[in-house]
Amino acid sequence: MSRSGRLPALQWARGYDGGTLAADLLAAVIVTIMLIPQSLAYAMLAGLPPEAGLYASILPLVAYAAFGTSRVLAVGPVAVVSLMTASAVAPVAAQGLASPQAAAMTLALLSGAMLVGAGLFRLGFLANFLSHPVMSGFITASGLLIAAGQVKHILGIQAGGTTLAEIVPALLAQAGRVNGWTLAVGLGALAFLYAARRWARRGLTAAGLPGWLADMLARAAPILAIAVSILLARALDLGAKGVALVGSIPQGLPVPGLPALSIDLLAALAPAAALISVVGFVESVSVGQTLAARRRERIAPDQELVGLGAANIAAGLSGGFPVTGGFARSVVNEDAGARTPAAGIFTAIGIAGAALFLTPLLADLPQAVLAATIILAVLSLVDLRAVLRVLAYSRQDFAAMAATILVTLALGVEQGIGTGVALSLVMQLYRSARPHMAVVGQVPGTEHFRNVLRHEVVTWPEILSLRVDESLYFANSRFLEDRIAALVAEHPRLRHVVLMCPAVSDIDASALKSLEEINRRLAESGVRFHLSEVKGPVMDRLKRSDFLHHLSGQVFLSQHEAICRLRGAEAQGAAQKLS
């Protein structure tokens, strides 16, 4: 790969001009306003100090701008990955292997190394094994878990738990200890943020503000909620009334460096790092491809692995935690007019400014406001209608989706996504091991052949046309043998079996052996075995074997040709017998 391919920043930096700079700066201002409260909130969700969220929003953005291929993807902390980070870090910290922040940094480094390695070895295709129903189910369940886990901050109570089965009883047990001041702050923030999200932009536009300004002010609603809640906390001395506050946040920028590493720590975090890498990459590349398609651009998935990996390594070296491309932030970034990844660099500068100058002002921020920010953000991830759509379309996909949701809620995020992936693979193997096969006949007056169970077609007692709609390999080759044997037994006048192969893109050695066995058995029964519509690459492989030399029948270019020639041969044979 060329130098510019490995360092995409060299491509967009060449033609950078004043107009692009102005567009990127405006987008950066809007995303910075959105990212500051999100960074603080997602750090709390991950079980880390608030500054970790700010740190995870500085160098990672610069690293992705250098190595990523999407022009508008906004990298940083996101809800699902923050939840996965909390689930991975908590047991490690409880065992005393590392502090939560050191464990989170190590997790980001491991995830980054895995992503970069996968990118260099072009393993981006592995993310395809995480099916959309599984991913959708996992995100829905994670959204519910996150929202449930933040209720304790809204109520002002102590309630632990990482699964729904643990969180709900803990909340109920503490229901009598709700802090009224905290509840008022939390519900007030929720109501304000919901109203701002739903009606602010429309109202500001109706008031005569330009669309871009109305949008920016609407996006700034969380900043306003933070500012007002801080003023209220100071004026009413809410800390003395039992309202949990963020507390002191170190002022300044992170000092890059490696956390203390050990073999035990790396081994404990490796499985979680692998899952975070897969989930983060799937989410990021999905967002990137969607936005690139809108702009008639393209992203390179393998290079995206490198870009996302570099961002995570940067997070691990600068006191952050795992990051990925966020959907909401990226859409805002694009809508705000971002043209290049330089918008991410400017956003990083804005977050750095907040870390330098604003952190002393955040000490009196009620945690309930951050919890309200998280709840409102993650509930948009919950898509229960998708469950119904998948159920109506495919029961097998619904089973994988439902299992992912239930296991995630009951046992945790790692177990949930692991169950979903495993079940998806098992079901895919089951489907391919029992491929759809159809006995077909000719549609009258055409050269088309269709399933005899679905269409009015013409068939002939001496010819069996069987279409297989799957590549043939070791898992389904015996199924093909059994299917043909059963059909031959049902047709006593049969003289020809034609296997249609328009959907067969591969025949492995086990399937080839089965074809040889089918050919032998049919020949012993006085039935000839033919193939039709064999793809070129498959035919090339068959020619390298002895199968075609022993084939009792022929290989036809089309099924129509096969029927015409076989019926002609049968008619000629019958005429010879009569003469």
PAVEX-13216 format. One line per 10 residues: number of its first residue (from 1); their letters; for each residue x, y, z of C-alpha. Coordinates in nm, 2 decimals. Layout:
<vodos>
NUM) a) X,Y,Z ~ ...
</vodos>
This chain:
<vodos>
1) msrsgrlpal) 0.00,0.00,0.00 ~ 0.12,0.35,-0.08 ~ 0.23,0.59,0.18 ~ -0.09,0.80,0.14 ~ -0.29,0.48,0.17 ~ -0.15,0.41,0.51 ~ -0.16,0.78,0.61 ~ -0.48,0.91,0.46 ~ -0.42,1.25,0.61 ~ -0.17,1.31,0.33
11) qwargydggt) -0.46,1.29,0.08 ~ -0.70,1.54,0.23 ~ -0.43,1.78,0.36 ~ -0.30,1.85,0.00 ~ -0.60,2.06,-0.11 ~ -0.69,2.21,0.22 ~ -0.80,2.57,0.18 ~ -0.97,2.86,0.36 ~ -1.33,2.75,0.28 ~ -1.26,2.40,0.41
21) laadllaavi) -1.10,2.54,0.72 ~ -1.40,2.76,0.80 ~ -1.64,2.46,0.75 ~ -1.43,2.23,0.97 ~ -1.40,2.50,1.24 ~ -1.78,2.55,1.26 ~ -1.84,2.17,1.28 ~ -1.57,2.14,1.55 ~ -1.74,2.41,1.76 ~ -2.08,2.22,1.75
31) vtimlipqsl) -1.93,1.88,1.81 ~ -1.71,2.02,2.10 ~ -2.03,2.16,2.27 ~ -2.19,1.81,2.23 ~ -1.88,1.61,2.33 ~ -1.79,1.79,2.66 ~ -2.09,1.67,2.85 ~ -2.09,1.33,2.68 ~ -1.72,1.28,2.77 ~ -1.79,1.34,3.14
41) ayamlaglpp) -2.10,1.13,3.13 ~ -1.95,0.83,2.96 ~ -1.65,0.84,3.19 ~ -1.89,0.80,3.48 ~ -2.07,0.52,3.29 ~ -1.73,0.34,3.25 ~ -1.67,0.38,3.63 ~ -1.38,0.62,3.58 ~ -1.30,0.97,3.69 ~ -1.46,1.25,3.48
51) eaglyasilp) -1.13,1.37,3.34 ~ -1.08,1.02,3.17 ~ -1.37,1.12,2.94 ~ -1.20,1.44,2.84 ~ -0.86,1.27,2.79 ~ -1.03,1.01,2.57 ~ -1.16,1.29,2.35 ~ -0.82,1.46,2.27 ~ -0.54,1.25,2.13 ~ -0.77,0.98,1.99
61) lvayaafgts) -0.93,1.23,1.76 ~ -0.59,1.34,1.63 ~ -0.48,0.99,1.58 ~ -0.79,0.90,1.38 ~ -0.76,1.21,1.17 ~ -0.41,1.09,1.07 ~ -0.49,0.73,1.00 ~ -0.87,0.70,0.94 ~ -1.04,0.72,0.60 ~ -1.38,0.87,0.68
71) rvlavgpvav) -1.40,1.24,0.63 ~ -1.67,1.30,0.89 ~ -1.65,1.01,1.15 ~ -1.64,1.16,1.50 ~ -1.44,0.93,1.73 ~ -1.46,0.93,2.11 ~ -1.63,0.77,2.40 ~ -1.96,0.60,2.32 ~ -2.23,0.45,2.55 ~ -2.20,0.08,2.46
81) vslmtasava) -1.82,0.06,2.46 ~ -1.82,0.26,2.79 ~ -2.05,0.00,2.94 ~ -1.83,-0.28,2.81 ~ -1.53,-0.10,2.97 ~ -1.70,-0.09,3.30 ~ -1.78,-0.46,3.29 ~ -1.42,-0.54,3.20 ~ -1.25,-0.31,3.45 ~ -1.46,-0.37,3.76
91) pvaaqglasp) -1.35,-0.73,3.82 ~ -0.99,-0.66,3.74 ~ -0.99,-0.37,3.99 ~ -1.16,-0.58,4.25 ~ -0.89,-0.84,4.22 ~ -0.63,-0.58,4.28 ~ -0.45,-0.63,3.95 ~ -0.47,-0.26,3.87 ~ -0.66,0.06,3.95 ~ -0.97,0.12,3.74
101) qaaamtlall) -0.80,0.40,3.54 ~ -0.49,0.19,3.47 ~ -0.70,-0.11,3.37 ~ -0.91,0.11,3.13 ~ -0.59,0.25,2.98 ~ -0.45,-0.11,2.93 ~ -0.79,-0.22,2.78 ~ -0.76,0.07,2.53 ~ -0.40,-0.03,2.44 ~ -0.49,-0.40,2.40
111) sgamlvgagl) -0.79,-0.31,2.18 ~ -0.59,-0.07,1.98 ~ -0.31,-0.32,1.92 ~ -0.57,-0.58,1.81 ~ -0.74,-0.34,1.57 ~ -0.41,-0.23,1.42 ~ -0.29,-0.59,1.38 ~ -0.62,-0.69,1.22 ~ -0.59,-0.39,0.98 ~ -0.24,-0.48,0.88
121) frlgflanfl) -0.34,-0.84,0.81 ~ -0.65,-0.73,0.63 ~ -0.89,-0.91,0.87 ~ -1.17,-0.66,0.85 ~ -1.40,-0.92,0.70 ~ -1.41,-1.10,1.04 ~ -1.65,-0.83,1.17 ~ -1.90,-0.97,0.92 ~ -1.96,-1.26,1.16 ~ -2.14,-1.02,1.39
131) shpvmsgfit) -2.48,-1.02,1.22 ~ -2.70,-0.72,1.22 ~ -2.98,-0.88,1.43 ~ -2.72,-0.98,1.70 ~ -2.56,-0.63,1.69 ~ -2.90,-0.46,1.70 ~ -3.01,-0.69,1.99 ~ -2.69,-0.62,2.18 ~ -2.72,-0.24,2.14 ~ -3.09,-0.25,2.25
141) asglliaagq) -3.00,-0.46,2.56 ~ -2.70,-0.25,2.64 ~ -2.92,0.07,2.61 ~ -3.17,-0.08,2.86 ~ -2.88,-0.19,3.10 ~ -2.72,0.15,3.08 ~ -3.04,0.34,3.15 ~ -3.13,0.10,3.44 ~ -2.78,0.15,3.58 ~ -2.81,0.53,3.59
151) vkhilgiqag) -3.14,0.53,3.77 ~ -2.96,0.52,4.11 ~ -2.79,0.85,4.03 ~ -3.13,1.01,3.95 ~ -3.27,0.88,4.28 ~ -2.96,0.96,4.48 ~ -2.92,0.61,4.63 ~ -2.65,0.34,4.64 ~ -2.75,0.04,4.43 ~ -2.49,-0.18,4.26
161) gttlaeivpa) -2.52,-0.45,4.00 ~ -2.41,-0.50,3.64 ~ -2.71,-0.70,3.51 ~ -3.08,-0.63,3.51 ~ -3.14,-0.91,3.76 ~ -2.90,-0.74,4.00 ~ -2.99,-0.37,3.93 ~ -3.37,-0.39,3.97 ~ -3.37,-0.57,4.31 ~ -3.10,-0.33,4.44
171) llaqagrvng) -3.30,-0.03,4.33 ~ -3.62,-0.17,4.50 ~ -3.43,-0.24,4.82 ~ -3.32,0.12,4.84 ~ -3.64,0.28,4.73 ~ -3.71,0.42,5.08 ~ -3.38,0.62,5.08 ~ -3.45,0.83,4.77 ~ -3.29,1.18,4.80 ~ -3.56,1.43,4.71
181) wtlavglgal) -3.32,1.70,4.60 ~ -3.13,1.46,4.38 ~ -3.46,1.33,4.23 ~ -3.57,1.69,4.16 ~ -3.24,1.77,3.98 ~ -3.24,1.45,3.79 ~ -3.60,1.47,3.67 ~ -3.56,1.83,3.59 ~ -3.26,1.77,3.38 ~ -3.43,1.48,3.20
191) aflyaarrwa) -3.74,1.69,3.12 ~ -3.53,1.98,3.00 ~ -3.30,1.77,2.78 ~ -3.60,1.58,2.63 ~ -3.78,1.90,2.55 ~ -3.47,2.05,2.40 ~ -3.41,1.75,2.18 ~ -3.77,1.73,2.07 ~ -3.87,2.09,2.02 ~ -3.58,2.33,2.06
201) rrgltaaglp) -3.46,2.35,1.71 ~ -3.81,2.38,1.57 ~ -3.89,2.66,1.82 ~ -3.57,2.85,1.76 ~ -3.63,2.83,1.38 ~ -3.98,2.95,1.42 ~ -3.84,3.25,1.62 ~ -3.65,3.36,1.32 ~ -3.30,3.22,1.39 ~ -3.10,3.07,1.10
211) gwladmlara) -3.11,2.69,1.07 ~ -2.74,2.65,1.15 ~ -2.76,2.87,1.46 ~ -3.08,2.70,1.58 ~ -2.92,2.36,1.54 ~ -2.61,2.47,1.73 ~ -2.81,2.61,2.02 ~ -3.03,2.30,2.04 ~ -2.71,2.09,2.05 ~ -2.59,2.31,2.33
221) apilaiavsi) -2.88,2.21,2.56 ~ -2.66,1.97,2.77 ~ -2.41,2.25,2.83 ~ -2.69,2.48,2.95 ~ -2.82,2.20,3.17 ~ -2.47,2.16,3.32 ~ -2.43,2.54,3.38 ~ -2.77,2.58,3.54 ~ -2.73,2.28,3.76 ~ -2.39,2.40,3.88
231) llaraldlga) -2.53,2.74,3.97 ~ -2.82,2.58,4.15 ~ -2.58,2.34,4.34 ~ -2.38,2.64,4.46 ~ -2.67,2.86,4.54 ~ -2.87,2.60,4.73 ~ -2.56,2.41,4.87 ~ -2.70,2.09,4.72 ~ -2.39,1.90,4.83 ~ -2.48,1.95,5.19
241) kgvalvgsip) -2.83,1.82,5.11 ~ -2.70,1.48,5.00 ~ -2.68,1.55,4.63 ~ -2.38,1.37,4.48 ~ -2.15,1.61,4.30 ~ -1.87,1.53,4.04 ~ -1.61,1.68,4.28 ~ -1.26,1.80,4.20 ~ -1.13,1.74,3.85 ~ -0.76,1.77,3.78
251) qglpvpglpa) -0.69,2.08,3.57 ~ -0.46,2.03,3.28 ~ -0.37,1.80,2.99 ~ -0.29,1.43,3.03 ~ 0.08,1.33,3.04 ~ 0.13,1.06,2.78 ~ 0.27,0.73,2.92 ~ 0.22,0.36,2.96 ~ 0.02,0.22,3.25 ~ 0.18,-0.04,3.47
261) lsidllaala) 0.15,-0.37,3.28 ~ 0.16,-0.73,3.39 ~ 0.10,-1.06,3.23 ~ -0.19,-1.13,3.46 ~ -0.35,-0.80,3.38 ~ -0.31,-0.85,3.01 ~ -0.45,-1.20,3.02 ~ -0.75,-1.08,3.23 ~ -0.84,-0.80,2.99 ~ -0.76,-0.97,2.66
271) paaalisvvg) -1.11,-1.13,2.60 ~ -1.29,-0.81,2.68 ~ -1.05,-0.62,2.46 ~ -1.12,-0.85,2.17 ~ -1.50,-0.80,2.21 ~ -1.47,-0.43,2.24 ~ -1.25,-0.43,1.93 ~ -1.51,-0.62,1.73 ~ -1.81,-0.42,1.86 ~ -1.64,-0.09,1.82
281) fvesvsvgqt) -1.52,-0.16,1.47 ~ -1.86,-0.28,1.35 ~ -2.03,0.03,1.50 ~ -1.76,0.26,1.36 ~ -1.74,0.11,1.01 ~ -2.12,0.10,0.98 ~ -2.15,0.47,1.06 ~ -1.86,0.55,0.84 ~ -2.00,0.36,0.54 ~ -2.34,0.52,0.58
291) laarrreria) -2.21,0.87,0.59 ~ -1.96,0.80,0.31 ~ -2.24,0.68,0.08 ~ -2.43,1.00,0.14 ~ -2.13,1.20,0.02 ~ -2.05,0.96,-0.26 ~ -1.72,0.88,-0.10 ~ -1.58,0.55,0.02 ~ -1.39,0.42,0.32 ~ -1.14,0.14,0.33
301) pdqelvglga) -1.24,-0.11,0.61 ~ -0.89,-0.25,0.67 ~ -0.75,0.10,0.70 ~ -1.04,0.19,0.93 ~ -0.91,-0.08,1.16 ~ -0.57,0.09,1.16 ~ -0.73,0.43,1.22 ~ -0.96,0.31,1.50 ~ -0.67,0.11,1.65 ~ -0.44,0.42,1.65
311) aniaaglsgg) -0.72,0.61,1.82 ~ -0.74,0.35,2.10 ~ -0.37,0.33,2.14 ~ -0.37,0.71,2.18 ~ -0.64,0.68,2.44 ~ -0.44,0.42,2.63 ~ -0.13,0.64,2.63 ~ -0.31,0.95,2.75 ~ -0.52,0.84,3.04 ~ -0.84,0.76,2.84
321) fpvtggfars) -1.04,0.44,2.78 ~ -1.16,0.26,2.46 ~ -1.32,0.48,2.19 ~ -1.50,0.43,1.87 ~ -1.70,0.62,1.61 ~ -2.02,0.75,1.75 ~ -2.33,0.77,1.53 ~ -2.50,1.08,1.68 ~ -2.17,1.28,1.69 ~ -2.08,1.18,1.34
331) vvnedagart) -2.42,1.28,1.20 ~ -2.39,1.61,1.38 ~ -2.04,1.65,1.25 ~ -2.16,1.60,0.89 ~ -2.47,1.81,0.93 ~ -2.26,2.09,1.07 ~ -2.06,2.09,0.74 ~ -1.73,1.91,0.83 ~ -1.53,1.84,0.52 ~ -1.22,1.67,0.64
341) paagiftaig) -1.09,1.49,0.96 ~ -0.93,1.82,1.05 ~ -1.26,1.90,1.22 ~ -1.17,1.62,1.46 ~ -0.84,1.78,1.53 ~ -1.01,2.12,1.60 ~ -1.26,1.93,1.83 ~ -0.96,1.78,2.02 ~ -0.82,2.14,2.07 ~ -1.16,2.25,2.20
351) iagaalfltp) -1.17,1.96,2.45 ~ -0.81,2.03,2.55 ~ -0.91,2.39,2.62 ~ -1.20,2.26,2.84 ~ -0.95,2.03,3.03 ~ -0.72,2.33,3.08 ~ -0.97,2.60,3.18 ~ -1.31,2.46,3.26 ~ -1.25,2.17,3.50 ~ -1.25,2.38,3.82
361) lladlpqavl) -1.60,2.50,3.73 ~ -1.73,2.14,3.71 ~ -1.67,2.04,4.07 ~ -2.02,2.13,4.17 ~ -2.19,1.95,3.88 ~ -2.46,1.71,4.02 ~ -2.40,1.35,3.90 ~ -2.77,1.33,3.84 ~ -2.74,1.57,3.54 ~ -2.48,1.35,3.38
371) aatiilavls) -2.70,1.04,3.45 ~ -2.99,1.22,3.27 ~ -2.76,1.29,2.98 ~ -2.67,0.93,2.95 ~ -3.03,0.80,2.99 ~ -3.16,1.03,2.72 ~ -2.88,0.93,2.49 ~ -2.90,0.56,2.53 ~ -3.28,0.53,2.51 ~ -3.25,0.63,2.15
381) lvdlravlrv) -3.04,0.31,2.10 ~ -3.33,0.09,2.22 ~ -3.52,-0.03,1.91 ~ -3.79,-0.27,2.02 ~ -3.96,-0.24,1.68 ~ -3.65,-0.40,1.52 ~ -3.72,-0.71,1.73 ~ -4.07,-0.74,1.58 ~ -3.94,-0.68,1.23 ~ -3.68,-0.95,1.26
391) laysrqdfaa) -3.94,-1.19,1.41 ~ -4.17,-1.13,1.11 ~ -3.89,-1.19,0.87 ~ -3.68,-1.47,1.01 ~ -3.74,-1.68,1.32 ~ -3.38,-1.80,1.32 ~ -3.24,-1.45,1.32 ~ -3.50,-1.36,1.59 ~ -3.38,-1.64,1.80 ~ -3.02,-1.51,1.79
401) maatilvtla) -3.14,-1.15,1.85 ~ -3.37,-1.25,2.14 ~ -3.10,-1.47,2.30 ~ -2.85,-1.18,2.27 ~ -3.09,-0.94,2.45 ~ -3.19,-1.19,2.72 ~ -2.84,-1.31,2.80 ~ -2.70,-0.95,2.80 ~ -2.97,-0.84,3.04 ~ -2.94,-1.14,3.26
411) lgveqgigtg) -2.57,-1.23,3.26 ~ -2.38,-0.93,3.12 ~ -2.25,-0.77,2.80 ~ -1.97,-1.01,2.72 ~ -2.18,-1.32,2.77 ~ -2.46,-1.16,2.57 ~ -2.27,-1.08,2.26 ~ -2.08,-1.41,2.28 ~ -2.41,-1.60,2.29 ~ -2.54,-1.40,1.99
421) valslvmqly) -2.23,-1.46,1.78 ~ -2.22,-1.83,1.87 ~ -2.59,-1.88,1.80 ~ -2.57,-1.70,1.47 ~ -2.28,-1.92,1.35 ~ -2.45,-2.24,1.46 ~ -2.77,-2.14,1.28 ~ -2.57,-2.04,0.97 ~ -2.40,-2.38,0.98 ~ -2.74,-2.55,1.02
431) rsarphmavv) -2.89,-2.36,0.73 ~ -2.60,-2.43,0.50 ~ -2.59,-2.80,0.61 ~ -2.96,-2.83,0.50 ~ -2.96,-2.61,0.19 ~ -3.28,-2.54,0.00 ~ -3.32,-2.78,-0.29 ~ -3.61,-2.76,-0.54 ~ -3.74,-3.00,-0.80 ~ -3.79,-2.77,-1.10
441) gqvpgtehfr) -3.99,-2.78,-1.42 ~ -4.01,-2.57,-1.73 ~ -4.25,-2.27,-1.74 ~ -4.46,-2.33,-2.05 ~ -4.35,-2.12,-2.35 ~ -4.03,-2.01,-2.19 ~ -3.67,-2.13,-2.12 ~ -3.72,-2.07,-1.75 ~ -3.73,-2.34,-1.48 ~ -3.90,-2.29,-1.15
451) nvlrhevvtw) -4.00,-2.48,-0.84 ~ -4.28,-2.74,-0.91 ~ -4.44,-2.65,-0.57 ~ -4.47,-2.28,-0.65 ~ -4.54,-2.26,-1.02 ~ -4.74,-2.43,-1.30 ~ -4.46,-2.60,-1.49 ~ -4.40,-2.89,-1.72 ~ -4.20,-3.20,-1.60 ~ -4.11,-3.53,-1.76
461) peilslrvde) -4.12,-3.87,-1.58 ~ -3.79,-3.98,-1.72 ~ -3.60,-3.66,-1.63 ~ -3.55,-3.52,-1.27 ~ -3.43,-3.16,-1.25 ~ -3.30,-3.07,-0.91 ~ -3.17,-2.72,-0.82 ~ -2.95,-2.67,-0.52 ~ -2.93,-2.32,-0.38 ~ -2.61,-2.34,-0.18
471) slyfansrfl) -2.24,-2.41,-0.23 ~ -2.16,-2.77,-0.17 ~ -1.92,-2.85,0.12 ~ -1.85,-3.11,0.38 ~ -2.15,-3.01,0.60 ~ -2.42,-3.05,0.34 ~ -2.28,-3.31,0.09 ~ -2.44,-3.61,0.27 ~ -2.77,-3.42,0.27 ~ -2.75,-3.39,-0.11
481) edriaalvae) -2.68,-3.76,-0.14 ~ -2.98,-3.85,0.08 ~ -3.21,-3.60,-0.11 ~ -3.12,-3.74,-0.45 ~ -3.16,-4.10,-0.33 ~ -3.51,-4.03,-0.19 ~ -3.62,-3.86,-0.51 ~ -3.49,-4.14,-0.73 ~ -3.68,-4.39,-0.52 ~ -4.00,-4.19,-0.58
491) hprlrhvvlm) -3.96,-4.19,-0.96 ~ -3.95,-4.55,-1.10 ~ -3.94,-4.43,-1.47 ~ -3.64,-4.20,-1.41 ~ -3.35,-4.22,-1.66 ~ -3.18,-3.88,-1.60 ~ -3.10,-3.67,-1.30 ~ -2.99,-3.31,-1.38 ~ -2.83,-3.12,-1.10 ~ -2.87,-2.74,-1.16
501) cpavsdidas) -2.59,-2.54,-1.01 ~ -2.65,-2.17,-1.07 ~ -2.61,-2.09,-0.70 ~ -2.31,-2.32,-0.64 ~ -2.00,-2.11,-0.62 ~ -1.78,-2.37,-0.46 ~ -1.75,-2.75,-0.43 ~ -1.50,-2.87,-0.17 ~ -1.33,-3.21,-0.16 ~ -1.60,-3.37,0.06
511) alksleeinr) -1.87,-3.25,-0.18 ~ -1.68,-3.38,-0.48 ~ -1.66,-3.72,-0.32 ~ -2.03,-3.71,-0.26 ~ -2.09,-3.62,-0.63 ~ -1.87,-3.92,-0.73 ~ -2.08,-4.14,-0.50 ~ -2.41,-4.01,-0.64 ~ -2.28,-4.07,-1.00 ~ -2.18,-4.43,-0.91
521) rlaesgvrfh) -2.51,-4.52,-0.74 ~ -2.72,-4.37,-1.02 ~ -2.52,-4.55,-1.28 ~ -2.58,-4.88,-1.10 ~ -2.95,-4.80,-1.11 ~ -2.94,-4.73,-1.48 ~ -2.98,-4.35,-1.43 ~ -2.74,-4.10,-1.59 ~ -2.62,-3.80,-1.38 ~ -2.58,-3.46,-1.54
531) lsevkgpvmd) -2.49,-3.11,-1.43 ~ -2.61,-2.78,-1.57 ~ -2.53,-2.41,-1.53 ~ -2.20,-2.47,-1.36 ~ -2.01,-2.16,-1.28 ~ -1.67,-2.11,-1.45 ~ -1.45,-2.13,-1.14 ~ -1.63,-2.44,-1.02 ~ -1.59,-2.60,-1.36 ~ -1.22,-2.52,-1.36
541) rlkrsdflhh) -1.18,-2.71,-1.03 ~ -1.38,-3.01,-1.16 ~ -1.16,-3.03,-1.46 ~ -0.86,-3.07,-1.23 ~ -1.02,-3.39,-1.09 ~ -1.12,-3.72,-1.24 ~ -1.49,-3.66,-1.18 ~ -1.57,-3.55,-1.53 ~ -1.40,-3.85,-1.68 ~ -1.63,-4.08,-1.49
551) lsgqvflsqh) -1.95,-3.88,-1.51 ~ -2.22,-4.09,-1.66 ~ -2.39,-3.79,-1.82 ~ -2.29,-3.45,-1.95 ~ -2.24,-3.09,-1.83 ~ -2.48,-2.86,-2.00 ~ -2.45,-2.48,-2.04 ~ -2.81,-2.42,-1.95 ~ -3.10,-2.63,-1.81 ~ -3.30,-2.56,-2.12
561) eaicrlrgae) -3.02,-2.71,-2.33 ~ -3.02,-3.01,-2.10 ~ -3.39,-3.08,-2.13 ~ -3.39,-3.03,-2.51 ~ -3.10,-3.27,-2.57 ~ -3.21,-3.53,-2.32 ~ -3.57,-3.53,-2.45 ~ -3.44,-3.56,-2.80 ~ -3.21,-3.85,-2.70 ~ -3.51,-4.02,-2.53
571) aqgaaqkls) -3.73,-3.97,-2.84 ~ -3.45,-4.10,-3.07 ~ -3.40,-4.41,-2.85 ~ -3.78,-4.48,-2.85 ~ -3.79,-4.45,-3.22 ~ -3.50,-4.70,-3.26 ~ -3.68,-4.95,-3.04 ~ -4.00,-4.92,-3.25 ~ -3.80,-4.97,-3.57
</vodos>
